[in-house]
Amino acid sequence: MGFMVEGESNAYFAGDTDLFEGLDEVARGANLALLPVWGWGTTIGEGHLDPRRAAEALSLFRPDVAIPIHWGTFAPFGLGSRLWRERHVPVREFERFAEDAAPATEVRVLLPGEEAAYP
């Protein structure tokens, strides 16, 4: 489930999603996009954005700022230490793909617990 919060600035929260027909219309006018770049654990299931598809989403509606979400925060029991070492891989891939797909969009990577002001 995703949604747009409209006001002085518009923010699109993608939730758990993948690319879908009409995404450009749903997110049109977003100044800020919160996009998932991974799933849960070591693999990503169907219906979720990966780093490349999240960058492709940016190319559809081109927000001013994108904050990648759903990476490096929780791990299934027993995989915590392995995933903790690898948690930055999806977000760093997203940064590289976003630079090519939507070079005018600023990517802000926040660690769990960090905050950002917009604009």
C-alpha positions in Angstrom: 0.0 0.0 0.0 1.4 3.3 -1.0 0.0 6.8 -0.7 0.7 10.5 -1.5 0.6 13.1 1.3 -0.2 16.5 -0.3 0.5 19.9 1.2 3.0 22.6 0.7 5.2 19.8 -0.6 4.0 16.4 -1.7 5.5 13.2 -0.4 5.0 9.7 -1.9 5.4 6.7 0.4 5.6 3.6 -1.8 5.1 1.1 1.0 5.9 -2.5 -0.1 5.4 -2.4 -3.8 6.9 -3.1 -7.2 6.7 -1.2 -10.4 3.1 -1.1 -11.7 1.1 0.5 -14.5 0.0 4.0 -13.4 2.8 4.5 -10.9 3.8 7.7 -12.7 0.2 9.0 -12.3 0.0 8.0 -8.6 3.3 9.7 -7.7 3.1 12.6 -10.1 3.9 15.8 -8.3 5.9 14.2 -5.5 8.7 16.3 -4.3 9.8 13.6 -1.9 9.7 9.9 -2.5 10.2 7.1 0.2 11.0 4.0 -1.8 11.7 0.5 -0.6 15.0 -0.9 -2.1 14.9 -4.4 -0.6 12.8 -6.9 1.2 13.1 -9.0 4.3 16.2 -11.2 4.8 18.6 -12.4 2.2 16.2 -12.5 -0.8 13.5 -10.3 -2.1 10.1 -11.7 -2.9 7.8 -10.9 -5.8 6.0 -7.6 -5.6 8.9 -5.7 -4.0 11.2 -3.1 -5.5 14.9 -3.9 -5.7 17.6 -1.3 -6.1 17.3 -1.2 -9.9 13.5 -1.1 -10.1 13.4 1.6 -7.3 15.7 3.7 -9.5 13.5 3.0 -12.5 10.5 4.2 -10.4 12.3 7.5 -9.9 12.7 7.9 -13.6 8.9 7.8 -14.0 8.0 10.7 -11.7 11.4 12.4 -10.9 11.0 13.7 -7.3 13.4 16.3 -6.0 14.5 14.0 -3.2 14.4 10.2 -2.7 14.9 8.4 0.6 15.5 4.7 0.3 13.6 2.6 2.9 13.2 -1.1 3.8 16.9 -1.9 4.0 19.3 -2.7 6.8 16.8 -2.5 9.6 15.5 -5.9 10.6 16.7 -9.4 9.9 15.2 -12.9 10.5 16.4 -14.7 13.6 19.7 -16.3 13.0 20.7 -14.1 10.1 21.3 -10.9 12.0 25.1 -10.8 11.9 25.4 -11.8 8.3 22.8 -9.3 7.2 24.3 -6.6 9.3 27.6 -6.8 7.4 25.7 -6.8 4.0 22.9 -4.3 4.8 24.4 -1.4 2.9 24.6 -3.3 -0.4 21.1 -2.6 -1.7 21.1 1.1 -0.7 24.5 1.7 -2.4 23.3 -0.1 -5.5 20.2 2.1 -5.5 22.4 5.2 -5.3 24.3 4.1 -8.3 21.2 3.2 -10.4 19.4 6.4 -9.3 22.3 8.5 -10.5 21.8 7.1 -14.0 18.0 6.9 -14.0 17.1 10.2 -12.4 20.3 12.4 -12.1 18.3 15.4 -10.9 16.9 13.6 -7.9 18.9 13.9 -4.7 19.2 10.6 -2.9 19.4 10.9 0.9 20.4 7.7 2.7 19.3 7.7 6.3 20.5 5.1 8.8 17.9 3.6 11.1 16.9 6.3 13.6 18.2 9.3 11.5 15.9 12.0 10.3 15.9 14.5 7.5 14.2 17.8 6.9 12.5 18.6 3.7 13.0 20.8 1.8 
